[in-house]
């Protein structure tokens, strides 16, 4: 490694003048994972999570770059001045590299150019309902935003669930006094995800703007994306480990720790969703790390009032590897879905996303034989709760390097806070 880059890859036994040598015999060396969907809540809601705990957990999980969402910050990241303020707030806390999503709400399309110039890697729009600190958009403002994005060459990401269906079904359930877990699931039917996804694809077809569908939960939505991509439309998509492992049965049985949006689907859908990961339709697997305090998962006032999000940034690589290998899928799917796919979609490839000469030396030594059990004590989150607690498997990141610097090994932090850097869409560092 030279100047934080990979300098050589060789089979020859060469004596290097090295500050540090790591023996990875019997283990995989993966490129660092890029988590394209993380909510680290810093600044503003950092009693749920913050950059120290979040990036420590990322490093422990083999994630060397996180792309932080613009909401669950106070305020949401919707203009260039807020971009700079957020960077100032987190830069001394980050243990891994990071990039920012920009926020798009109804009064910010005119600020897209300044955010694009500041270096956001994509813009986030909610079609479905969202928390009060952010706003959902209708298809008219979305169409305008996509026209602007096309002119900038910018990527727009979507929480693709139909607002009208969900709000109508929520109000209907509450009016009838139905507040249970099954009622929550019925309020977010698959049709809401399919309608929103199809609408986005139609606007891509019209405007030519690139669109990224976040957290695809069902194979029928993935099929819409596969067809769009077969047309040559610039549509990309992600799913999350919880959609690949858990089903609605887990929510119904064990409660709001499994509540997320879109919701978990039926077991048969979980099995079919893997086909779209394996064939590359869903080009990346993310965590949608959406932490909260324990009290926010309370169902005392019904399932609708409980926090809807799952903490998973630390466990993505190990859970995905274990689940993939149980399905007899190749370990090469790990770098494709966790590193290369994300890097290509979000403009980081060439710096991130592969173990290759000239790329950042973001490396993970991964022990395929290391058995693990997710416990609260094993998690580095600020709030040590997760739907993945109790899960057991095999295959674990044991050492993580960011630009050649060892940041985590065997459960211990090995670098100073602030060694992570802001990565910009335009190719530079912040």
C-alpha positions in Angstrom: 0.0 0.0 0.0 1.3 3.5 -0.9 -0.3 6.8 0.0 -3.4 5.0 1.3 -3.9 3.2 -2.0 -3.3 -0.4 -3.1 0.1 -0.4 -4.7 0.5 -4.0 -5.7 -1.2 -7.4 -5.7 1.2 -10.3 -6.2 1.7 -14.0 -5.6 5.4 -13.6 -5.2 7.1 -13.7 -1.9 8.6 -10.2 -1.7 10.0 -8.6 1.3 8.3 -5.2 1.8 9.4 -2.4 4.0 6.1 -2.3 5.9 5.0 -0.7 9.1 2.5 -3.5 9.6 2.0 -7.0 8.3 -1.3 -8.9 8.7 -1.4 -12.6 8.0 -4.7 -13.5 6.3 -3.9 -17.1 5.7 -7.1 -19.2 5.5 -9.3 -16.2 5.3 -10.9 -14.1 2.7 -9.8 -10.5 1.9 -12.8 -8.6 0.8 -13.0 -4.9 -0.3 -14.5 -2.8 2.5 -18.3 -2.8 2.4 -20.1 0.4 1.5 -23.4 0.9 3.4 -25.4 3.1 1.1 -28.3 3.6 3.6 -27.5 4.6 7.1 -29.2 6.9 9.6 -26.5 8.0 12.1 -28.7 10.8 13.5 -25.8 13.2 14.0 -26.3 16.1 14.7 -29.6 16.5 16.3 -30.9 13.0 17.3 -27.7 11.6 18.6 -29.4 10.1 21.6 -30.5 7.4 19.1 -27.1 7.0 17.4 -24.0 9.2 16.7 -21.0 9.1 14.4 -18.7 7.6 17.1 -20.9 4.6 17.9 -22.3 4.3 14.4 -18.9 4.3 12.6 -17.4 2.0 15.3 -20.2 -0.5 14.6 -19.6 -0.1 10.9 -15.9 -0.8 11.3 -16.6 -3.9 13.4 -18.9 -5.1 10.6 -16.4 -4.6 7.8 -18.0 -1.4 6.5 -15.4 1.1 5.4 -17.7 3.7 3.9 -21.1 4.8 5.0 -23.5 7.0 3.1 -25.5 8.9 5.6 -29.1 9.8 5.0 -30.3 13.5 5.2 -33.1 12.9 7.6 -33.0 12.0 11.3 -30.6 15.0 11.5 -31.6 18.3 12.9 -32.0 20.0 10.6 -32.3 17.8 7.6 -29.5 18.2 5.1 -31.3 20.3 2.4 -28.8 23.0 1.4 -25.0 23.5 1.0 -24.7 25.4 4.3 -26.3 22.5 6.2 -23.9 20.2 4.3 -20.9 22.1 5.7 -22.4 22.2 9.2 -23.0 18.5 9.2 -19.4 17.8 8.1 -18.1 20.1 10.8 -20.2 18.3 13.4 -19.1 14.8 12.5 -15.6 14.9 11.0 -13.8 14.5 14.3 -15.9 11.5 15.2 -15.7 9.2 12.2 -13.8 6.0 12.3 -14.6 5.1 8.7 -15.0 7.1 5.5 -18.4 8.7 4.8 -20.5 10.5 2.2 -23.8 12.3 2.4 -27.2 12.0 0.8 -28.9 15.4 0.1 -32.5 15.9 1.1 -35.2 16.8 -1.3 -38.4 18.3 0.1 -41.0 20.5 -1.5 -39.1 23.8 -1.0 -35.6 22.5 -2.0 -35.5 21.6 -5.7 -34.0 25.0 -6.4 -31.1 24.0 -4.0 -30.2 20.9 -5.9 -27.4 22.5 -7.8 -25.7 23.8 -4.7 -26.0 20.5 -3.0 -24.7 18.7 -6.1 -21.7 21.1 -6.2 -21.1 20.6 -2.5 -20.6 16.9 -3.2 -23.7 14.9 -2.2 -23.7 11.5 -3.9 -27.5 11.4 -4.3 -30.8 13.0 -3.3 -33.4 11.3 -1.2 -37.2 11.7 -1.8 -39.9 10.1 0.3 -43.0 9.1 -1.6 -44.5 7.4 1.5 -45.1 8.9 4.9 -42.1 10.1 6.8 -41.3 11.6 10.2 -42.2 15.3 11.0 -38.6 16.6 10.4 -38.9 15.6 6.7 -41.6 15.8 4.1 -43.1 13.5 1.5 -43.5 14.7 -2.1 -46.2 14.1 -4.6 -45.5 13.1 -8.2 -45.7 16.6 -9.5 -42.8 18.0 -7.4 -41.0 14.7 -7.9 -41.2 15.1 -11.7 -39.8 18.6 -11.5 -36.9 17.3 -9.2 -36.1 14.5 -11.7 -36.0 17.0 -14.6 -33.5 19.0 -12.6 -31.5 15.9 -11.6 -31.3 14.9 -15.3 -29.7 18.2 -16.1 -27.2 17.9 -13.3 -26.4 14.2 -14.0 -27.5 13.5 -10.4 -29.0 10.4 -8.8 -32.3 10.5 -7.0 -33.2 7.8 -4.4 -36.7 6.9 -3.3 -38.5 5.5 -0.4 -41.1 4.0 -2.7 -44.4 3.5 -1.0 -47.6 5.2 -2.0 -48.6 8.0 0.5 -52.3 8.0 -0.2 -52.8 4.2 0.3 -50.8 4.1 3.6 -52.4 7.2 5.1 -55.9 6.0 4.2 -55.3 2.6 5.7 -53.7 4.0 8.8 -56.7 6.3 9.4 -59.1 3.5 8.7 -57.5 1.2 11.2 -57.3 3.8 13.9 -60.9 4.9 13.3 -62.0 1.3 13.8 -59.8 0.9 16.9 -57.3 -1.5 15.2 -53.8 -0.8 16.5 -52.2 -4.2 16.4 -49.2 -5.6 14.5 -51.3 -7.2 11.8 -53.1 -3.9 11.3 -49.8 -2.1 10.8 -48.8 -4.7 8.1 -52.2 -4.3 6.4 -51.7 -0.5 6.3 -48.6 -0.9 4.1 -49.7 -3.4 1.5 -47.5 -4.6 -1.3 -49.6 -2.5 -3.8 -48.3 0.7 -2.2 -44.7 -0.4 -2.9 -45.6 -1.5 -6.5 -47.5 1.6 -7.4 -44.7 4.0 -6.1 -42.0 1.9 -7.8 -43.9 1.9 -11.2 -44.4 5.7 -11.0 -40.7 6.3 -10.4 -39.9 4.1 -13.4 -42.3 6.0 -15.6 -40.7 9.3 -14.6 -37.2 7.8 -15.3 -38.5 6.8 -18.8 -39.8 10.4 -19.4 -37.0 12.5 -17.8 -33.9 10.3 -18.3 -32.9 10.9 -14.7 -31.1 8.2 -12.7 -33.3 6.7 -9.9 -32.3 4.4 -7.0 -35.1 2.4 -5.3 -34.2 2.1 -1.6 -34.9 -1.0 0.6 -36.9 -3.1 -1.9 -38.9 -5.5 0.3 -40.6 -7.8 -2.2 -39.6 -9.8 -5.4 -42.6 -8.3 -7.3 -41.1 -4.8 -6.8 -37.7 -6.3 -7.8 -39.3 -7.7 -11.0 -40.4 -4.2 -12.0 -36.9 -3.0 -11.6 -35.5 -5.9 -13.6 -37.8 -5.1 -16.5 -36.8 -1.4 -16.3 -33.2 -2.2 -16.4 -33.7 -4.6 -19.3 -35.1 -1.6 -21.2 -31.8 0.2 -20.5 -33.4 2.6 -18.1 -31.0 4.1 -15.4 -32.7 2.4 -12.5 -30.7 0.8 -9.6 -32.0 -0.7 -6.4 -31.0 -2.1 -3.0 -32.5 -4.5 -0.5 -31.6 -5.0 3.2 -30.5 -7.9 5.2 -33.6 -7.9 7.3 -35.7 -8.5 4.1 -33.5 -11.4 3.2 -33.6 -13.1 6.6 -36.8 -12.2 8.4 -40.5 -12.3 7.5 -43.8 -10.8 8.7 -44.1 -13.8 11.0 -41.3 -12.5 13.1 -43.0 -9.2 13.6 -46.4 -10.8 14.4 -44.7 -13.1 16.9 -42.1 -11.0 18.6 -43.2 -7.4 18.1 -42.0 -4.0 17.1 -38.3 -4.8 17.2 -39.0 -6.1 13.7 -41.0 -3.1 12.6 -39.7 -1.3 9.6 -41.0 0.4 6.4 -41.6 -1.1 3.9 -42.6 -3.9 6.3 -41.3 -7.4 6.3 -43.1 -9.6 3.9 -44.3 -13.2 3.8 -41.7 -16.1 4.0 -42.2 -17.1 0.3 -41.3 -13.6 -0.8 -38.1 -13.7 1.3 -37.0 -16.8 -0.5 -37.8 -15.3 -4.0 -36.1 -12.0 -3.2 -32.8 -13.8 -3.1 -33.1 -14.6 -6.8 -32.9 -10.8 -7.6 -29.8 -10.4 -5.4 -28.1 -13.3 -7.1 -28.8 -12.1 -10.6 -27.7 -8.5 -9.9 -31.1 -6.8 -10.2 -30.7 -5.7 -6.6 -27.1 -4.4 -7.0 -26.5 -3.7 -3.4 -27.5 -4.9 0.0 -27.6 -2.2 2.7 -28.6 -2.0 6.4 -31.0 0.9 6.5 -29.5 1.3 9.9 -32.3 3.1 11.7 -31.6 3.0 15.5 -33.8 4.2 18.4 -33.9 4.1 22.1 -35.5 1.0 23.7 -38.6 3.0 24.9 -39.4 4.0 21.3 -40.1 0.4 20.4 -42.9 0.2 23.0 -46.3 -1.0 21.8 -48.1 0.4 24.8 -50.1 2.7 22.5 -50.3 0.2 19.6 -48.0 -1.0 16.8 -48.5 2.2 14.8 -46.8 4.3 17.5 -43.7 2.1 17.8 -40.5 3.2 16.1 -40.2 1.8 12.6 -36.6 1.0 12.0 -34.0 -1.8 12.4 -30.4 -1.4 13.6 -28.1 -3.4 11.3 -25.0 -1.6 10.2 -22.6 -3.8 12.2 -24.2 -7.1 11.2 -24.8 -6.7 7.5 -21.7 -8.5 6.2 -21.8 -11.4 8.6 -25.6 -12.0 8.2 -25.5 -11.7 4.5 -22.5 -14.0 4.2 -24.1 -16.7 6.4 -27.5 -16.5 4.7 -25.9 -16.6 1.2 -23.7 -19.6 2.0 -26.6 -21.5 3.5 -28.2 -21.0 0.0 -25.1 -22.3 -1.7 -24.3 -19.0 -3.2 -20.7 -18.0 -4.0 -18.8 -15.9 -1.5 -18.0 -13.6 -4.5 -21.6 -12.3 -4.1 -20.3 -10.5 -0.9 -18.0 -8.0 -2.7 -20.4 -7.6 -5.6 -23.4 -6.7 -3.4 -21.7 -4.9 -0.5 -18.8 -3.1 -2.3 -18.7 -3.0 -6.1 -22.4 -2.5 -6.7 -22.7 0.4 -4.2 -19.5 2.0 -5.4 -20.6 2.0 -9.0 -24.1 3.3 -8.3 -23.0 6.2 -6.0 -20.0 7.4 -8.0 -17.3 6.0 -5.8 -15.9 3.3 -8.0 -12.2 3.7 -8.8 -11.6 4.9 -5.3 -13.9 2.3 -3.5 -15.5 -1.0 -4.3 -12.7 -3.4 -5.3 -9.3 -4.8 -4.2 -7.4 -3.4 -7.1 -4.3 -1.3 -7.8 -4.9 2.4 -7.3 -8.1 1.9 -5.2 -8.3 3.0 -1.6 -6.8 0.3 0.6 -10.2 -0.4 2.2 -9.8 -4.1 3.1 -11.6 -6.6 5.3 -10.0 -9.8 6.6 -13.0 -12.1 6.9 -12.8 -15.5 8.7 -15.3 -17.8 7.0 -15.1 -20.3 9.9 -15.6 -17.9 12.8 -18.9 -18.7 14.5 -20.9 -15.8 16.0 -24.0 -15.1 18.0 -25.4 -11.5 18.0 -25.8 -10.4 21.6 -26.4 -6.9 23.0 -22.9 -6.9 24.4 -21.4 -7.6 21.0 -23.0 -4.5 19.5 -21.2 -1.1 19.4 -24.5 0.8 18.9 -25.4 3.6 21.3 -28.6 1.7 22.0 -27.8 -2.0 22.0 -31.0 -3.3 20.5 -31.5 -4.9 17.2 -33.7 -7.4 15.4 -30.6 -9.4 14.8 -29.9 -10.1 18.5 -30.2 -13.8 19.0 -29.2 -14.7 15.5 -26.3 -17.2 15.1 -24.1 -18.0 12.1 -20.7 -18.5 10.7 -18.3 -16.0 8.9 -17.2 -12.8 10.6 -15.0 -9.8 9.7 -12.0 -9.9 12.0 -9.9 -6.9 10.8 -10.9 -3.8 9.0 -8.6 -1.3 7.2 -9.6 2.1 5.9 -7.2 3.5 3.4 -4.5 1.2 4.7 -5.1 2.1 8.4 -6.2 -0.7 10.7 -9.3 0.7 12.4 -10.8 -2.4 14.0 -9.6 -5.9 14.9 -11.2 -8.7 17.0 -13.7 -6.4 18.7 -11.3 -3.5 19.5 -10.9 -0.1 18.0 -7.4 0.4 16.6 -7.4 4.0 15.3 -8.2 7.4 16.5 -11.6 9.0 16.1 -11.6 11.4 13.1 -9.5 9.2 10.8 -12.5 8.7 8.5 -12.9 11.2 5.6 -15.7 12.8 3.7 -15.9 11.4 0.2 -17.4 13.7 -2.4 -19.3 12.8 -5.6 -17.0 15.0 -7.6 -14.0 12.8 -6.7 -12.4 14.7 -4.0 -12.3 14.6 -0.2 -14.0 17.0 2.1 
